[in-house]
Amino acid sequence: MERNPQTAQLSQQAVLPVIVAALKEDVGSRDLTSLAIIPKGQLAKAEIVARQEGVVAGLQVAEWTFGLVEPKIRFQPTVQDGQKVFPDKAVAFLEGPSRGVLAGERVSLNFLGRLSGIATLTRTFVEKVKGTQARILDTRKTTPTLRLLEKYAVAVGGGVNHRMGLYDGVLIKDNHLKLIGGIEKAVKEARANLQKQTPIEVEVTSLQEFRQALSARAELILLDNMPLTEIQEVVRLRNALLRSIKGSGRPGTYRPLLEASGGVTLDNVRAIALTGVDRISIGALTHSAPALNLSLEVV
């Protein structure tokens, strides 16, 4: 059974409205400075340069941005999304009308820096859990209107996309449980009202709630802010269940995936991964990643 939505993919149709809004915010009806001092028709060559080590993401977004400002600009990447770069490395060259290059500079760099920062932080987390079975996931803690772009950057960095929104995945959280009256009832209602193959994820905060989620046979169980010792016990109980099913000879493929979340940092993520959880979801990938420092230099 598929447990994850598809990886975020960029499409020009989906991304262009976001770029248009960003350009309207920054450029508005004109670039007053360039119009005042740059001759019409003057051409320029420039390069986008990384000022620090990181993982690049969003080159196509930068290209689309310049293309909207001035279709005559030629944008040529020198690296690919997902590639690590180092200080003073050019990630793209461009040439075309000077006014267009300057008008598109800031918005392009904002997108490229933001997405590259997310990809860089994600790659760091992914490398921390290397050699374990845990995969690094994002969350819905994204910048409004930028979710597709930010989740794309997570995927570029080697992470896995959680659900894109409320519409493509079931996650029963604490407030749902307060309103409906418990885990088993919530899972039962979900199964009665969803297609048979829809995986159900339940958020739990204690061993008692975890046992209830197991009893309800939730396909995914999110361990919210659990201490490391409790996560270890949860994994032990899940694995004991799997052994009992296998040893009984009974038919069935129930194997709940375990997802740790809450309070995950670069300092503790490996210890969490070594417990044997399957997934670690981290809101900081998208809400706290520092932008990668890039600049545009006329050459």
Buried (B, 14 or more C-beta within 10 A) or exposed (E): EEBBBEEBEBEEEEBBEBBEEBBEEBBEEEBEEBEEEBEEEEEBBBBBBBBBEBBBBBBBBBBBBBBBBBEEBEBEBBBEBBBBBEEEBBBBBBBBBBBBBBBBBBBBBBBBBBBBBBBBBBBBBBEBBEEBEBBBBBBBBBEEEBBBBBBBBBBBBBBBBBBBEEEEBBBBEEEBBEEBEEBBEBBEBBBEEEEEEBBBBBBBBEBEBBBBBBEBEBBBBBBBEBEEEBBBBBBEBBEEBEEEBEEEEEEEEEEBBBBBBBEBEEEEBBEBBBBBBBBBBBBBBBBEBEBBBBEBEEE
